[in-house]
Amino acid sequence: MLADEGTTIYGRFMFAPFAWVREVLFAPIVNVRPFDAFMALILIVSLLTKAKRPTVRPMRRTLLVALGTVGASLIYGLARGGDARAASWQIYLLLALLLASFTFATVLETTEHFVSLARTVVGAGVYHAAMCVVFWVFYIKTGRISAGAINEAGDYLSTHDDTVLWTCGVGFIVLSAIQKPTQRMRAIAFVLVPLLLFAIQLNHRRLAWISLGGVIAALYFLVPPSRLKRRIRKVAQVLVPIIALYTLVGWGRPEGVFRPLRSFETVVSREDASTRARNIENLGLIATANQGWVLGTGWGHKYVEVSNKYNIHFMELWPYIPHNSVLGLFAYTGYLGFLGYWMAFPMAVYFHTRTARLAARPVERLVGAFGVMQIVAVSGQWYGDMGSFSSVTDYTLAACFAAAMRVPAEAGVWPGNGGATATPAAPEPEQVPAHADEPAETA
C-alpha cells in the first residue's frame, strides 16, 4: 500500500510496477475497500486465536474515545440534514486509521515486529525516491517529457503523501546510524539520506522541508546526552552562520539553489497562489466553526466558502474535504469532537517519548523515537495537505498509534494491562563506550 503508484505523477509517463495496487486493493466494493476488509478480518482472527499481550490501557481507551467521537459527530451531522454520502467520504479514512491501529497492535507481538514495520515505511519511501530520480534523469533531463507537461500535472514528480515517507525515512536512517554506528549503517545513511533529500527537492513540496525540520528537531531532543550530541552542537555552531548567510543572500532570489529557501519564504512572508488559497480555505473553516464551537456542524456538511477564486472544481467533494485536516476536524466536530479525536496525537507522543528515554534496550528506544518523528511528520501533513484524506499518512499514523499501545508495556516503561505484566529488559551493551565526562542520563 505504501508503495502504491496509482496516483504518482511519474507513473503517468513511465513504467510503474505498483500501479495496480490502487485498483486491486483500494477500489471500493460495496463502499468498503478490500484492504480494509482484509484488516478487519485479520483483527477478528487475531482476537480469537492469539493470546492477549500487554497493552497500554490509556492509549487504547483514547483510540476508543476517538472512535466514539466520529460516530457521535456523524449522527449529529446527519440529524442536522447532512449529506450521508459526503459524510461517509469524510470519516472513512478516520475509521480505517483506527481499525488499522488495533489490527497492528493485535497482530504484532514484539518490539522487533514494529521495527520491521518501520523499515517497511522507510523502504517504500526509498523506492518512491529512486523512481523519482529515475524519472528525472531519463525523462525530464533528456527532454522526453516537457516541463509544460509536468507543470500541468502539478509541478511535482511523485505524490503529496511521499512527504511523510521521506521525512520519516531520513529520521529513521539517521537515528539507526546514531544508535548503531557501524560501517554498514554509516554506508546506508551515506547513500539513502542524500537520495531522500534529493527526492524531496525534486518533488517541489515546501511542506516537506518544514516537516523535515520538525523531524530533525524531535530527533535531536530525543537523543540522550552523549559525545555524539556534543559533536552535533559543535557542527551546529559552524553551520548556523553559513545558513544565516545563505538565507541573507538567497531570500527572494529565483535561482534553483535557493528553492528550499523559497519554500519557507512563501509560508512566512511572500504569499503565492497556493498560500493564498490555503489562507482563504482556513478562513472558511473558522467561519464554519463559528456556527457551533462546542459540537461543530457534524459530518456531512460543507465548510463555509468565503471566496470562490480558488475552487477545486475537478474534485466533487472539495467543499467537504479541506486541505487543513486539523481545522476541518475542529469545524465539523467542534471543541468536544476535536479533543475526542486529536487527543490520540499527544497521547502517542507521550508514550513514545517515555519509551525513547526510559526503555532499557536500544531497539525499544528506536521505536519510541521514531514514533515521535512520525507524529511530527503526520501532523504537518494533516495541517497543510489533506492528511486525514491520505491513505499513506493515515496508515503510517496507525502504525505509530499501535506501537504506542504496545511497546511501552513490552519495554516496561508503563504498566501493561490485558496480559502478563511486562518487566524491563536487561540493558544491551552499547556500541560506543560511555565516558566519565559525559552527563548522566536521567529519567
C-alpha positions as CSV (number, residue, x, y, z in Angstrom):
1,M,0.0,0.0,0.0
2,L,2.8,2.4,0.9
3,A,4.5,1.8,-2.5
4,D,1.2,2.4,-4.4
5,E,1.9,4.3,-7.6
6,G,-1.7,4.7,-8.8
7,T,-1.6,8.5,-8.2
8,T,2.1,9.3,-8.8
9,I,2.9,11.8,-11.5
10,Y,5.8,9.7,-12.8
11,G,3.5,6.8,-13.1
12,R,1.7,8.6,-15.9
13,F,4.7,8.8,-18.1
14,M,6.8,5.7,-17.4
15,F,6.5,2.1,-16.1
16,A,5.3,1.9,-12.5
17,P,5.5,-1.7,-11.1
18,F,3.0,-0.9,-8.3
19,A,0.4,1.0,-10.3
20,W,-2.0,-2.0,-9.9
21,V,-2.2,-1.7,-6.1
22,R,-4.9,1.1,-6.1
23,E,-7.3,-0.7,-8.4
24,V,-6.9,-4.1,-6.7
25,L,-6.7,-3.2,-3.0
26,F,-8.3,0.3,-2.8
27,A,-11.2,0.4,-5.3
28,P,-14.3,0.2,-3.1
29,I,-16.5,-2.9,-3.3
30,V,-19.9,-2.2,-1.7
31,N,-18.5,1.0,-0.3
32,V,-15.6,-0.8,1.5
33,R,-12.1,-1.1,0.2
34,P,-10.7,-4.7,0.1
35,F,-7.6,-3.7,2.0
36,D,-9.7,-2.5,5.0
37,A,-11.9,-5.6,4.8
38,F,-8.8,-7.7,5.0
39,M,-7.5,-5.7,8.0
40,A,-10.8,-6.2,9.8
41,L,-10.6,-10.0,9.1
42,I,-7.1,-10.1,10.4
43,L,-8.2,-8.3,13.6
44,I,-11.1,-10.7,14.2
45,V,-9.0,-13.8,13.7
46,S,-6.2,-12.5,15.8
47,L,-8.5,-11.6,18.7
48,L,-9.9,-15.1,18.6
49,T,-6.7,-17.1,18.2
50,K,-3.8,-15.0,19.8
51,A,-3.0,-14.8,23.5
52,K,-3.5,-11.3,25.0
53,R,-0.4,-9.2,25.1
54,P,0.4,-6.3,27.5
55,T,-1.3,-3.2,26.4
56,V,-1.1,0.5,27.4
57,R,-4.6,1.0,28.6
58,P,-4.7,4.8,28.4
59,M,-3.7,4.7,24.8
60,R,-6.2,2.1,24.0
61,R,-9.0,4.0,25.7
62,T,-8.0,7.2,23.9
63,L,-8.4,5.4,20.5
64,L,-11.8,4.0,21.5
65,V,-12.9,7.6,22.5
66,A,-11.8,8.7,19.1
67,L,-13.9,6.0,17.5
68,G,-17.0,7.1,19.6
69,T,-16.4,10.7,18.7
70,V,-16.5,10.0,15.0
71,G,-19.8,8.1,15.4
72,A,-21.4,10.7,17.6
73,S,-20.5,13.5,15.2
74,L,-21.8,11.5,12.3
75,I,-25.2,11.0,14.0
76,Y,-25.3,14.7,14.9
77,G,-24.4,15.9,11.4
78,L,-27.0,13.7,9.7
79,A,-29.6,14.8,12.2
80,R,-28.9,18.3,11.1
81,G,-29.5,17.5,7.5
82,G,-26.0,16.5,6.4
83,D,-25.3,14.6,3.2
84,A,-24.8,10.9,4.1
85,R,-22.6,10.2,1.0
86,A,-20.3,13.1,1.7
87,A,-20.1,12.2,5.4
88,S,-19.0,8.7,4.5
89,W,-16.1,10.1,2.5
90,Q,-15.2,12.4,5.4
91,I,-15.0,9.8,8.0
92,Y,-14.0,6.6,6.1
93,L,-10.2,7.0,6.5
94,L,-10.6,8.3,10.1
95,L,-12.2,5.0,10.9
96,A,-9.8,2.9,8.7
97,L,-6.9,4.5,10.7
98,L,-8.4,3.3,14.0
99,L,-9.1,-0.1,12.6
100,A,-5.5,-0.5,11.4
101,S,-4.2,0.7,14.7
102,F,-6.0,-2.0,16.6
103,T,-5.0,-4.6,14.0
104,F,-1.3,-3.8,14.1
105,A,-1.4,-3.7,17.9
106,T,-3.1,-7.2,18.0
107,V,-1.0,-8.9,15.3
108,L,2.5,-7.6,16.0
109,E,3.8,-9.3,19.1
110,T,7.3,-7.9,19.8
111,T,9.1,-4.6,19.5
112,E,11.2,-6.1,16.7
113,H,8.0,-6.6,14.7
114,F,7.3,-2.8,15.0
115,V,10.9,-2.2,13.8
116,S,10.2,-4.3,10.8
117,L,7.0,-2.3,10.1
118,A,9.1,0.9,10.4
119,R,11.6,-0.4,7.9
120,T,8.7,-1.1,5.6
121,V,7.7,2.5,5.8
122,V,11.2,3.6,5.1
123,G,11.6,1.1,2.3
124,A,8.5,2.4,0.5
125,G,9.9,5.9,0.7
126,V,13.3,4.9,-0.7
127,Y,11.6,3.1,-3.6
128,H,9.5,6.1,-4.5
129,A,12.6,8.3,-4.2
130,A,14.5,6.1,-6.5
131,M,11.7,6.1,-9.1
132,C,11.5,9.9,-8.9
133,V,15.2,10.2,-9.6
134,V,15.0,7.7,-12.5
135,F,12.1,9.7,-13.9
136,W,14.0,13.0,-13.6
137,V,17.3,11.6,-15.1
138,F,15.8,9.6,-18.0
139,Y,12.6,11.5,-18.9
140,I,12.9,15.2,-17.8
141,K,16.6,15.9,-18.2
142,T,16.7,14.2,-21.6
143,G,13.7,16.1,-22.8
144,R,11.5,13.1,-23.3
145,I,8.9,14.8,-21.1
146,S,8.4,18.5,-21.5
147,A,8.4,20.9,-18.5
148,G,4.9,22.0,-19.5
149,A,3.5,18.5,-19.1
150,I,4.9,18.3,-15.6
151,N,3.6,21.8,-14.7
152,E,0.1,20.8,-15.9
153,A,0.3,17.7,-13.8
154,G,1.1,19.7,-10.7
155,D,4.8,20.6,-10.8
156,Y,5.7,17.6,-8.6
157,L,7.0,14.2,-9.6
158,S,5.6,11.7,-7.1
159,T,2.7,12.4,-4.7
160,H,2.0,14.8,-1.9
161,D,1.9,11.8,0.5
162,D,5.6,11.0,0.0
163,T,6.4,13.9,2.2
164,V,5.6,11.7,5.2
165,L,7.5,8.7,3.9
166,W,10.6,10.7,3.0
167,T,10.9,12.8,6.1
168,C,10.3,9.8,8.4
169,G,12.8,7.9,6.4
170,V,15.5,10.4,6.9
171,G,14.8,10.5,10.6
172,F,14.8,6.7,10.9
173,I,18.0,6.2,9.0
174,V,19.9,8.9,10.9
175,L,18.7,7.6,14.2
176,S,19.6,4.0,13.3
177,A,23.1,5.1,12.4
178,I,23.4,7.0,15.7
179,Q,22.3,4.0,17.7
180,K,24.4,1.5,15.8
181,P,27.4,3.4,14.4
182,T,28.8,0.6,12.3
183,Q,30.5,1.0,8.9
184,R,27.4,-0.7,7.3
185,M,24.9,1.7,8.9
186,R,27.1,4.7,8.0
187,A,27.3,3.5,4.4
188,I,23.5,3.0,4.3
189,A,23.0,6.5,5.7
190,F,25.5,8.0,3.3
191,V,23.6,6.6,0.3
192,L,20.0,6.8,1.3
193,V,19.8,10.1,3.1
194,P,21.0,12.1,0.1
195,L,18.7,10.1,-2.1
196,L,15.7,11.0,0.0
197,L,16.7,14.7,0.3
198,F,17.2,14.9,-3.5
199,A,13.7,13.4,-4.0
200,I,12.2,16.0,-1.6
201,Q,13.8,18.7,-3.7
202,L,12.6,17.2,-7.0
203,N,9.0,16.8,-5.7
204,H,8.7,20.6,-5.0
205,R,6.7,20.3,-1.8
206,R,7.5,23.1,0.6
207,L,5.7,21.3,3.4
208,A,8.3,18.6,3.2
209,W,11.1,20.9,4.2
210,I,9.1,22.2,7.1
211,S,8.2,18.6,8.2
212,L,11.8,17.6,7.9
213,G,12.9,20.4,10.1
214,G,10.4,19.2,12.7
215,V,11.6,15.6,12.4
216,I,15.3,16.6,12.9
217,A,14.4,18.8,15.9
218,A,12.5,15.9,17.5
219,L,15.4,13.6,16.8
220,Y,17.9,15.9,18.5
221,F,15.9,16.3,21.7
222,L,15.2,12.5,21.9
223,V,18.9,11.5,21.6
224,P,20.3,11.2,25.2
225,P,23.3,13.2,26.3
226,S,26.4,11.7,24.7
227,R,29.7,12.5,22.9
228,L,27.8,12.5,19.6
229,K,25.3,15.1,20.8
230,R,28.2,17.4,21.8
231,R,29.6,16.9,18.3
232,I,26.2,17.8,16.8
233,R,26.3,21.0,18.8
234,K,29.8,21.9,17.6
235,V,28.7,21.2,14.0
236,A,25.6,23.4,14.5
237,Q,27.8,26.2,15.7
238,V,29.6,26.1,12.4
239,L,26.5,25.6,10.2
240,V,24.3,28.3,11.8
241,P,26.4,31.2,10.4
242,I,26.5,29.5,7.0
243,I,22.8,29.0,6.9
244,A,22.2,32.6,8.0
245,L,24.4,33.8,5.1
246,Y,22.6,31.5,2.7
247,T,19.3,33.0,3.9
248,L,20.6,36.5,3.6
249,V,21.8,36.1,0.1
250,G,19.1,33.8,-1.2
251,W,15.9,35.4,0.3
252,G,13.8,36.5,-2.7
253,R,16.1,35.1,-5.4
254,P,14.8,32.8,-8.1
255,E,17.8,30.5,-8.7
256,G,17.3,26.8,-8.2
257,V,19.9,26.5,-5.5
258,F,17.6,28.7,-3.3
259,R,14.4,26.7,-3.9
260,P,14.4,25.2,-0.4
261,L,14.5,28.7,1.0
262,R,11.6,29.8,-1.2
263,S,9.5,27.1,0.4
264,F,9.9,28.8,3.7
265,E,9.6,32.3,2.1
266,T,6.1,31.6,0.7
267,V,5.0,30.4,4.1
268,V,6.2,33.2,6.3
269,S,6.3,36.3,4.1
270,R,5.7,36.2,0.4
271,E,2.3,34.6,-0.4
272,D,1.9,32.7,-3.7
273,A,-1.3,31.4,-5.1
274,S,-1.1,28.2,-3.1
275,T,-0.6,30.1,0.2
276,R,-3.5,32.4,-0.6
277,A,-5.8,29.5,-1.4
278,R,-4.9,27.8,1.9
279,N,-5.5,31.1,3.9
280,I,-8.9,31.6,2.3
281,E,-9.8,28.0,3.0
282,N,-8.7,28.3,6.6
283,L,-10.9,31.5,7.0
284,G,-13.8,29.4,5.7
285,L,-13.1,26.7,8.2
286,I,-13.0,29.3,11.0
287,A,-16.3,30.7,9.8
288,T,-17.7,27.1,9.8
289,A,-16.6,26.6,13.3
290,N,-18.4,29.8,14.3
291,Q,-21.7,28.0,13.6
292,G,-21.1,25.9,16.7
293,W,-17.9,25.9,18.7
294,V,-18.9,23.1,21.1
295,L,-20.3,20.4,18.7
296,G,-19.4,21.8,15.2
297,T,-21.6,21.2,12.2
298,G,-21.3,17.4,12.3
299,W,-20.2,15.3,9.4
300,G,-21.9,15.6,6.1
301,H,-21.8,19.4,5.8
302,K,-19.8,21.8,3.6
303,Y,-17.4,24.2,5.1
304,V,-18.2,27.9,4.5
305,E,-16.9,29.3,1.2
306,V,-15.6,32.8,1.8
307,S,-14.3,33.1,-1.7
308,N,-14.7,31.1,-4.9
309,K,-11.5,32.2,-6.5
310,Y,-9.6,29.0,-5.7
311,N,-12.3,26.4,-6.1
312,I,-11.1,22.9,-6.8
313,H,-13.8,22.3,-9.5
314,F,-12.5,19.0,-10.7
315,M,-12.9,17.5,-7.2
316,E,-16.6,16.7,-6.5
317,L,-16.2,16.7,-2.7
318,W,-13.9,19.7,-2.3
319,P,-16.4,21.6,-0.1
320,Y,-16.4,18.6,2.4
321,I,-12.6,17.7,2.3
322,P,-10.5,20.7,3.2
323,H,-6.7,20.8,2.9
324,N,-6.3,21.6,6.6
325,S,-7.5,18.5,8.3
326,V,-6.8,19.9,11.7
327,L,-9.1,22.9,11.3
328,G,-11.5,20.7,9.4
329,L,-11.8,18.3,12.3
330,F,-12.5,21.2,14.6
331,A,-15.1,22.8,12.2
332,Y,-17.0,19.6,11.7
333,T,-16.8,18.1,15.3
334,G,-16.4,21.2,17.5
335,Y,-14.4,21.6,20.6
336,L,-15.6,18.3,22.2
337,G,-15.2,16.3,19.0
338,F,-11.7,17.7,18.3
339,L,-10.5,16.8,21.7
340,G,-12.0,13.4,21.4
341,Y,-10.1,12.5,18.3
342,W,-7.0,14.7,18.4
343,M,-6.1,13.6,21.9
344,A,-4.6,10.5,20.4
345,F,-1.8,12.5,18.9
346,P,-0.3,14.0,22.2
347,M,-1.0,10.7,24.0
348,A,1.1,8.8,21.4
349,V,3.8,11.4,21.7
350,Y,3.9,11.0,25.5
351,F,4.1,7.2,25.5
352,H,6.7,7.1,22.7
353,T,8.8,9.7,24.5
354,R,8.8,7.6,27.6
355,T,9.9,4.7,25.6
356,A,12.6,6.7,23.8
357,R,14.0,8.0,27.1
358,L,13.4,5.2,29.6
359,A,13.5,1.9,27.8
360,A,16.4,-0.5,28.5
361,R,17.0,-1.8,25.0
362,P,18.2,0.3,22.0
363,V,15.5,-1.4,19.8
364,E,12.8,-0.1,22.1
365,R,14.3,3.4,22.2
366,L,14.4,3.3,18.4
367,V,10.7,2.6,18.1
368,G,9.9,5.3,20.6
369,A,11.9,8.0,19.0
370,F,10.7,7.0,15.5
371,G,7.1,7.2,16.8
372,V,7.6,10.8,17.8
373,M,9.1,11.7,14.5
374,Q,6.2,10.0,12.7
375,I,3.7,12.1,14.7
376,V,5.6,15.3,13.8
377,A,5.6,14.5,10.1
378,V,2.0,13.3,10.0
379,S,0.8,16.4,12.0
380,G,2.3,18.7,9.4
381,Q,0.6,16.8,6.6
382,W,-2.7,16.9,8.5
383,Y,-2.4,20.7,8.9
384,G,-1.2,21.5,5.4
385,D,-2.2,18.9,2.9
386,M,-5.3,16.8,3.4
387,G,-3.5,14.5,5.8
388,S,-6.7,12.8,7.1
389,F,-7.7,12.1,3.5
390,S,-4.5,10.3,2.7
391,S,-4.1,6.5,2.9
392,V,-0.3,6.7,3.2
393,T,-0.5,9.3,6.0
394,D,-3.2,7.6,7.9
395,Y,-1.8,4.0,7.8
396,T,1.6,5.4,8.8
397,L,-0.1,7.1,11.8
398,A,-1.9,3.8,12.6
399,A,1.4,2.0,12.9
400,C,2.5,4.8,15.3
401,F,-0.6,4.6,17.4
402,A,-0.3,0.8,17.6
403,A,3.3,1.0,18.7
404,A,2.3,3.5,21.4
405,M,-0.4,1.0,22.6
406,R,2.1,-1.9,22.8
407,V,5.8,-1.1,23.0
408,P,5.8,0.9,26.3
409,A,4.2,-2.1,28.0
410,E,6.7,-4.5,26.4
411,A,9.6,-2.3,27.4
412,G,8.4,-2.0,31.0
413,V,8.1,1.8,31.0
414,W,4.3,1.7,31.5
415,P,2.2,-1.0,33.3
416,G,0.8,-3.4,30.8
417,N,-2.9,-4.4,31.1
418,G,-4.8,-7.1,29.3
419,G,-1.9,-9.6,29.6
420,A,1.1,-10.5,31.6
421,T,2.8,-7.5,33.2
422,A,6.0,-6.7,31.3
423,T,9.3,-6.2,33.1
424,P,12.1,-4.0,31.9
425,A,14.6,-6.0,29.8
426,A,18.3,-6.0,30.8
427,P,20.2,-3.3,29.0
428,E,22.1,-4.3,25.9
429,P,25.7,-3.4,25.6
430,E,26.2,-0.1,23.8
431,Q,28.2,0.2,20.6
432,V,30.0,3.4,21.9
433,P,31.6,3.2,25.3
434,A,30.5,5.7,27.9
435,H,32.9,8.4,29.1
436,A,33.3,9.7,32.6
437,D,32.9,13.3,31.4
438,E,29.5,12.7,29.8
439,P,26.4,13.8,31.8
440,A,24.4,11.0,33.3
441,E,21.1,10.2,31.5
442,T,18.2,11.0,33.8
443,A,14.6,9.9,33.8
